[in-house]
Amino acid sequence: MDIIYTISDVEDIASQVLTHLKTRTILIYGEMGAGKTTFIKALVKRIGSQDEVSSPTYSIVNEYKCNGEKIFHFDLYRINNIDEAYDFGIEDYIYSDHWKIIEWPELIEQLVSDYDTVAIKFNNINSRILSVNSI
């Protein structure tokens, strides 16, 4: 599924994406500044969390509560190799039944076998192209 959208439409787009997801593990791809965190904020809200969503660039992972469940939001941009991911216990998160939303997932893709991907690309200065796929 491919969608062209503007930032003002991001909450509606997050709702559409939720209806197409087949898993609770979402790998998010996109260039710096493409709108990954903005989309994730809308997605977490649409999943049902009331928590304030922010980028976990320095903490690596943020945890949000949602109807007795957890949503783990990762930003792996600062991870240099898979050993660093193992050091903070990535496999405990990955193999849980909770939601996992992972920005910059390239280094840990080999750990995940069942997931959805969301790729966000610049379309022009005001819009983006979002692609959703299940693996």
CYANA upper distance limits for C-alpha pairs under 8 A (distance plus 0.5 A):
  1 MET  CA    131 SER  CA      6.09
  1 MET  CA    132 VAL  CA      5.80
  1 MET  CA    133 ASN  CA      7.44
  2 ASP  CA    129 ILE  CA      7.21
  2 ASP  CA    130 LEU  CA      6.08
  2 ASP  CA    131 SER  CA      4.91
  2 ASP  CA    132 VAL  CA      7.11
  3 ILE  CA     13 ILE  CA      8.44
  3 ILE  CA    129 ILE  CA      6.09
  3 ILE  CA    130 LEU  CA      5.66
  3 ILE  CA    131 SER  CA      7.00
  4 ILE  CA    123 ASN  CA      8.17
  4 ILE  CA    127 SER  CA      7.23
  4 ILE  CA    128 ARG  CA      6.15
  4 ILE  CA    129 ILE  CA      5.00
  4 ILE  CA    130 LEU  CA      6.88
  5 TYR  CA      9 ASP  CA      6.63
  5 TYR  CA     10 VAL  CA      7.64
  5 TYR  CA     13 ILE  CA      8.04
  5 TYR  CA    127 SER  CA      5.91
  5 TYR  CA    128 ARG  CA      6.00
  5 TYR  CA    129 ILE  CA      7.01
  5 TYR  CA    130 LEU  CA      8.20
  6 THR  CA     10 VAL  CA      7.26
  6 THR  CA    126 ASN  CA      6.53
  6 THR  CA    127 SER  CA      4.92
  6 THR  CA    128 ARG  CA      6.76
  7 ILE  CA    126 ASN  CA      8.12
  7 ILE  CA    127 SER  CA      7.50
  9 ASP  CA     13 ILE  CA      6.74
 10 VAL  CA     14 ALA  CA      6.59
 10 VAL  CA     38 THR  CA      8.26
 10 VAL  CA     39 PHE  CA      6.69
 10 VAL  CA     42 ALA  CA      7.04
 11 GLU  CA     15 SER  CA      6.94
 11 GLU  CA     39 PHE  CA      8.16
 11 GLU  CA     42 ALA  CA      5.56
 11 GLU  CA     43 LEU  CA      7.68
 11 GLU  CA     46 ARG  CA      7.96
 12 ASP  CA     16 GLN  CA      6.91
 13 ILE  CA     17 VAL  CA      6.65
 14 ALA  CA     18 LEU  CA      6.73
 14 ALA  CA     39 PHE  CA      7.34
 14 ALA  CA     42 ALA  CA      6.42
 14 ALA  CA     43 LEU  CA      5.44
 14 ALA  CA     46 ARG  CA      7.25
 15 SER  CA     19 THR  CA      7.23
 15 SER  CA     43 LEU  CA      7.66
 15 SER  CA     46 ARG  CA      6.66
 16 GLN  CA     20 HIS  CA      7.39
 17 VAL  CA     21 LEU  CA      6.89
 17 VAL  CA    132 VAL  CA      7.72
 18 LEU  CA     43 LEU  CA      8.14
 18 LEU  CA     46 ARG  CA      8.46
 18 LEU  CA     47 ILE  CA      8.28
 20 HIS  CA    132 VAL  CA      8.25
 21 LEU  CA    116 ASP  CA      6.89
 21 LEU  CA    132 VAL  CA      8.49
 21 LEU  CA    134 SER  CA      7.63
 22 LYS  CA    115 TYR  CA      7.98
 22 LYS  CA    116 ASP  CA      7.25
 22 LYS  CA    134 SER  CA      7.03
 23 THR  CA    114 ASP  CA      7.49
 23 THR  CA    115 TYR  CA      6.10
 23 THR  CA    116 ASP  CA      6.79
 23 THR  CA    134 SER  CA      8.44
 24 ARG  CA     97 ASP  CA      8.10
 24 ARG  CA     98 HIS  CA      7.29
 24 ARG  CA     99 TRP  CA      5.18
 24 ARG  CA    100 LYS  CA      6.61
 24 ARG  CA    115 TYR  CA      7.66
 24 ARG  CA    116 ASP  CA      8.42
 25 THR  CA     94 ILE  CA      8.47
 25 THR  CA     99 TRP  CA      6.44
 25 THR  CA    100 LYS  CA      5.17
 25 THR  CA    101 ILE  CA      6.53
 25 THR  CA    102 ILE  CA      8.35
 25 THR  CA    114 ASP  CA      7.88
 25 THR  CA    115 TYR  CA      5.43
 25 THR  CA    116 ASP  CA      6.73
 26 ILE  CA    100 LYS  CA      6.62
 26 ILE  CA    101 ILE  CA      5.32
 26 ILE  CA    102 ILE  CA      6.69
 26 ILE  CA    115 TYR  CA      6.30
 26 ILE  CA    116 ASP  CA      5.36
 26 ILE  CA    117 THR  CA      6.03
 26 ILE  CA    118 VAL  CA      7.45
 27 LEU  CA    101 ILE  CA      6.60
 27 LEU  CA    102 ILE  CA      5.42
 27 LEU  CA    103 GLU  CA      6.80
 27 LEU  CA    104 TRP  CA      8.18
 27 LEU  CA    105 PRO  CA      6.55
 27 LEU  CA    115 TYR  CA      7.63
 27 LEU  CA    116 ASP  CA      6.78
 27 LEU  CA    117 THR  CA      5.27
 27 LEU  CA    118 VAL  CA      6.71
 28 ILE  CA     36 LYS  CA      7.40
 28 ILE  CA    101 ILE  CA      7.61
 28 ILE  CA    102 ILE  CA      6.25
 28 ILE  CA    103 GLU  CA      5.31
 28 ILE  CA    104 TRP  CA      7.09
 28 ILE  CA    105 PRO  CA      7.53
 28 ILE  CA    117 THR  CA      6.44
 28 ILE  CA    118 VAL  CA      5.38
 28 ILE  CA    119 ALA  CA      6.36
 28 ILE  CA    120 ILE  CA      8.27
 29 TYR  CA     36 LYS  CA      8.00
 29 TYR  CA    103 GLU  CA      6.90
 29 TYR  CA    104 TRP  CA      6.62
 29 TYR  CA    105 PRO  CA      7.95
 29 TYR  CA    117 THR  CA      7.97
 29 TYR  CA    118 VAL  CA      6.65
 29 TYR  CA    119 ALA  CA      5.03
 29 TYR  CA    120 ILE  CA      6.75
 30 GLY  CA     34 ALA  CA      6.39
 30 GLY  CA     35 GLY  CA      8.34
 30 GLY  CA     36 LYS  CA      7.21
 30 GLY  CA    104 TRP  CA      8.35
 30 GLY  CA    119 ALA  CA      6.18
 30 GLY  CA    120 ILE  CA      5.45
 30 GLY  CA    121 LYS  CA      6.46
 31 GLU  CA    120 ILE  CA      8.24
 31 GLU  CA    121 LYS  CA      7.61
 34 ALA  CA    120 ILE  CA      6.78
 34 ALA  CA    121 LYS  CA      6.63
 34 ALA  CA    122 PHE  CA      6.64
 34 ALA  CA    128 ARG  CA      8.01
 35 GLY  CA     39 PHE  CA      6.59
 35 GLY  CA    120 ILE  CA      7.65
 36 LYS  CA     40 ILE  CA      6.66
 36 LYS  CA    103 GLU  CA      7.83
 36 LYS  CA    120 ILE  CA      7.38
 37 THR  CA     41 LYS  CA      6.59
 37 THR  CA     54 SER  CA      7.95
 37 THR  CA     55 SER  CA      6.81
 38 THR  CA     42 ALA  CA      7.07
 39 PHE  CA     43 LEU  CA      6.62
 40 ILE  CA     44 VAL  CA      6.47
 40 ILE  CA    101 ILE  CA      8.26
 41 LYS  CA     45 LYS  CA      6.76
 41 LYS  CA     53 VAL  CA      6.04
 41 LYS  CA     54 SER  CA      7.94
 42 ALA  CA     46 ARG  CA      6.66
 43 LEU  CA     47 ILE  CA      6.61
 44 VAL  CA     48 GLY  CA      7.00
 44 VAL  CA     49 SER  CA      6.36
 44 VAL  CA     53 VAL  CA      8.12
 44 VAL  CA     71 ILE  CA      8.19
 45 LYS  CA     49 SER  CA      5.63
 45 LYS  CA     50 GLN  CA      6.96
 45 LYS  CA     51 ASP  CA      8.49
 47 ILE  CA     66 CYS  CA      8.02
 48 GLY  CA     66 CYS  CA      6.22
 48 GLY  CA     67 ASN  CA      7.68
 49 SER  CA     64 TYR  CA      7.31
 49 SER  CA     65 LYS  CA      6.44
 49 SER  CA     66 CYS  CA      4.97
 49 SER  CA     67 ASN  CA      7.86
 50 GLN  CA     65 LYS  CA      8.18
 50 GLN  CA     66 CYS  CA      7.78
 51 ASP  CA     64 TYR  CA      6.46
 51 ASP  CA     65 LYS  CA      7.27
 53 VAL  CA     64 TYR  CA      8.19
 54 SER  CA     62 ASN  CA      8.40
 55 SER  CA     62 ASN  CA      8.33
 55 SER  CA     75 ASP  CA      7.50
 56 PRO  CA     60 ILE  CA      5.47
 56 PRO  CA     61 VAL  CA      5.82
 56 PRO  CA     62 ASN  CA      6.20
 56 PRO  CA     73 HIS  CA      7.68
 56 PRO  CA     74 PHE  CA      6.76
 56 PRO  CA     75 ASP  CA      6.00
 57 THR  CA     61 VAL  CA      8.40
 57 THR  CA     75 ASP  CA      5.87
 57 THR  CA     76 LEU  CA      7.84
 57 THR  CA     77 TYR  CA      7.53
 57 THR  CA     78 ARG  CA      7.69
 58 TYR  CA     78 ARG  CA      8.27
 60 ILE  CA     74 PHE  CA      6.08
 60 ILE  CA     75 ASP  CA      5.78
 60 ILE  CA     76 LEU  CA      6.66
 60 ILE  CA     78 ARG  CA      8.39
 61 VAL  CA     72 PHE  CA      7.02
 61 VAL  CA     73 HIS  CA      5.95
 61 VAL  CA     74 PHE  CA      4.88
 61 VAL  CA     75 ASP  CA      6.96
 62 ASN  CA     72 PHE  CA      6.35
 62 ASN  CA     73 HIS  CA      5.65
 62 ASN  CA     74 PHE  CA      7.05
 63 GLU  CA     70 LYS  CA      7.10
 63 GLU  CA     71 ILE  CA      6.21
 63 GLU  CA     72 PHE  CA      5.25
 63 GLU  CA     73 HIS  CA      6.83
 64 TYR  CA     70 LYS  CA      6.21
 64 TYR  CA     71 ILE  CA      5.55
 64 TYR  CA     72 PHE  CA      7.02
 64 TYR  CA     73 HIS  CA      8.37
 65 LYS  CA     69 GLU  CA      6.38
 65 LYS  CA     70 LYS  CA      5.32
 65 LYS  CA     71 ILE  CA      6.82
 66 CYS  CA     70 LYS  CA      6.39
 66 CYS  CA     71 ILE  CA      7.65
 69 GLU  CA     98 HIS  CA      7.19
 70 LYS  CA     98 HIS  CA      6.05
 70 LYS  CA     99 TRP  CA      6.91
 71 ILE  CA     98 HIS  CA      6.54
 71 ILE  CA     99 TRP  CA      5.06
 71 ILE  CA    100 LYS  CA      6.49
 71 ILE  CA    101 ILE  CA      8.00
 72 PHE  CA     93 TYR  CA      8.12
 72 PHE  CA     98 HIS  CA      7.85
 72 PHE  CA     99 TRP  CA      6.50
 72 PHE  CA    100 LYS  CA      5.35
 72 PHE  CA    101 ILE  CA      6.66
 73 HIS  CA    100 LYS  CA      6.59
 73 HIS  CA    101 ILE  CA      5.33
 73 HIS  CA    102 ILE  CA      6.43
 73 HIS  CA    103 GLU  CA      8.34
 74 PHE  CA    100 LYS  CA      8.12
 74 PHE  CA    101 ILE  CA      6.66
 74 PHE  CA    102 ILE  CA      5.12
 74 PHE  CA    103 GLU  CA      6.37
 75 ASP  CA    102 ILE  CA      6.60
 75 ASP  CA    103 GLU  CA      5.25
 75 ASP  CA    104 TRP  CA      6.73
 76 LEU  CA    102 ILE  CA      7.85
 76 LEU  CA    103 GLU  CA      6.64
 76 LEU  CA    104 TRP  CA      5.73
 76 LEU  CA    105 PRO  CA      6.87
 77 TYR  CA    103 GLU  CA      7.91
 77 TYR  CA    104 TRP  CA      5.98
 79 ILE  CA     84 GLU  CA      6.74
 79 ILE  CA     85 ALA  CA      7.43
 80 ASN  CA     84 GLU  CA      7.43
 81 ASN  CA     85 ALA  CA      7.62
 81 ASN  CA    107 LEU  CA      6.91
 82 ILE  CA     86 TYR  CA      6.85
 82 ILE  CA    107 LEU  CA      6.31
 82 ILE  CA    108 ILE  CA      6.82
 83 ASP  CA     87 ASP  CA      6.64
 84 GLU  CA     88 PHE  CA      7.22
 85 ALA  CA     89 GLY  CA      6.99
 85 ALA  CA     90 ILE  CA      5.90
 85 ALA  CA    108 ILE  CA      8.10
 86 TYR  CA     90 ILE  CA      5.94
 86 TYR  CA     91 GLU  CA      7.33
 89 GLY  CA     93 TYR  CA      7.58
 90 ILE  CA     94 ILE  CA      6.59
 91 GLU  CA     95 TYR  CA      6.39
 91 GLU  CA    111 LEU  CA      8.05
 92 ASP  CA     96 SER  CA      6.85
 93 TYR  CA     98 HIS  CA      8.41
 93 TYR  CA    100 LYS  CA      8.03
 94 ILE  CA    100 LYS  CA      7.58
 94 ILE  CA    111 LEU  CA      8.17
 94 ILE  CA    112 VAL  CA      7.56
105 PRO  CA    109 GLU  CA      6.55
108 ILE  CA    112 VAL  CA      7.72
113 SER  CA    135 ILE  CA      8.11
114 ASP  CA    134 SER  CA      8.43
114 ASP  CA    135 ILE  CA      6.39
115 TYR  CA    134 SER  CA      6.51
115 TYR  CA    135 ILE  CA      5.90
116 ASP  CA    132 VAL  CA      7.49
116 ASP  CA    133 ASN  CA      6.02
116 ASP  CA    134 SER  CA      4.67
116 ASP  CA    135 ILE  CA      6.31
117 THR  CA    131 SER  CA      8.26
117 THR  CA    132 VAL  CA      6.07
117 THR  CA    133 ASN  CA      5.66
117 THR  CA    134 SER  CA      6.72
117 THR  CA    135 ILE  CA      8.04
118 VAL  CA    130 LEU  CA      7.18
118 VAL  CA    131 SER  CA      6.02
118 VAL  CA    132 VAL  CA      5.16
118 VAL  CA    133 ASN  CA      7.22
119 ALA  CA    129 ILE  CA      8.47
119 ALA  CA    130 LEU  CA      6.09
119 ALA  CA    131 SER  CA      5.63
119 ALA  CA    132 VAL  CA      7.19
120 ILE  CA    128 ARG  CA      7.03
120 ILE  CA    129 ILE  CA      6.18
120 ILE  CA    130 LEU  CA      5.05
120 ILE  CA    131 SER  CA      7.10
121 LYS  CA    128 ARG  CA      6.04
121 LYS  CA    129 ILE  CA      5.67
121 LYS  CA    130 LEU  CA      7.02
122 PHE  CA    127 SER  CA      7.09
122 PHE  CA    128 ARG  CA      5.17
122 PHE  CA    129 ILE  CA      6.82
123 ASN  CA    127 SER  CA      5.88
123 ASN  CA    128 ARG  CA      5.17
123 ASN  CA    129 ILE  CA      6.30
124 ASN  CA    128 ARG  CA      7.34
